[in-house]
């Protein structure tokens, strides 16, 4: 499956899941759909038949509230049956509302409290380095999440340890809980901050699958430095009435919303 | 206990390549003995405890057995959520080590007093909580924790005293009977053991045979040892260098309250308050009734009153 096709599948699943569950964070899921699609359409060396192979690449979704998108891509890649996505949020289901390693094979780390993923990813990359393994580690976080001090503790260490098989992707969708990131707590210039912390940085369009793929292929951008992708995204991407709308951080699509949204997703070629 | 901890860790690491030692820039004069022998398996993350815990979780999920070392509350309270979500929820083999449990850092003040750590760590599902009673127990605890999968908290005292003459038989979750006795039971955790043994020896000279249990594992608590003490002796006292809220005394009380036994019971520990005066560990312990004399007087008075007979 090509990345754009996989991205479309992720979006459709996410819309159905959040509609059925009446759950939040659909906008956050849609903003990372293309990133996840490129990662799982072939770049990440992961294999559902050997989910704990020591040589595998590790992916951590640090913005754990976008879990529906991760569950969707893992199901599409065969880590668990696609039908199980229908149990998202349901009483007694393993598909919990923030990423949980207990939900399915292929989930490396549980998240949900922001600012935890990069440190865990650093540790995984450090173990791989000590053990002379070729595994790469990717941590996807959000721009609002960069308000957490723990991100910057980990950013310092990753550069100090010269973890050049570690990639941090910042889903820069410019919106967080109560408003625009730069109105709540100014985070720009984001790329300069990561550079100042010792990372090699590329600023890309987070919805252009070719550009995402090319950037990932180019890692490490510099030998001896961890790589940071600032992915410029649109919250709610792909559904016109959700795009760039803060309210879709919390709102769940109604049945009517779902019909219109799916039609828009399918129309994308 | 620090010497025992670091020497034992070096000894284990020599034949167990999984062992990693991480610090948040503390352990001057101690970490070197590990770092010089195993430079690839020693990480100083800098002054960043949240990162210490999170990175440790990541390394452990890759197959390492990671000891995170710091002092006082820094490796626990400062990064409690990382311990809960990153270490404990994943059942990662990270052993969180705090040197200076209780009032060990005396005059350094409240910021350096770890007096709620046992209660807080005990509340986390799946974590083993160890507070060895002397240097020999500490050495044994390190070995036991490496052998046990999953997360743990190890509280060390700063002193290097010995209660046991040789390495005791040490099992996580099993109290060590340090003195046998049928009149009353003194249950100690952590570095209070030296004091408690002295109390027991003085009681013996007064004709009272006190059983002394070193309850080095606060979680999972040795309920059998507590219930045996309730059946076989006339009174139970718990002694801890920790707040009376939620620590050893609370854990023992939970066992007793839910049992059919009726035994006089009293807790010795720190009041529900912050220490706001300077003072050595010895001075502060005495101030809060945790000296040999104060415990002895309370135990003797307690055992002397009718409901204790």
Interface residues (C-beta under 8 A of the other chain):
Chain A: X54 X101 X108 X109 X110 X111 X112 X113 X115 X116 X118 X119 X120 X121 X122 X123 X124 X125 X126 X127 X128 X130 X131 X149 X150 X153 X154 X156 X157 X160 X161
Chain B: X20 X40 X41 X43 X45 X46 X48 X50 X51 X53 X54 X55 X56 X57 X58 X59 X60 X61 X62 X63 X64 X81 X82 X85 X86 X89 X90
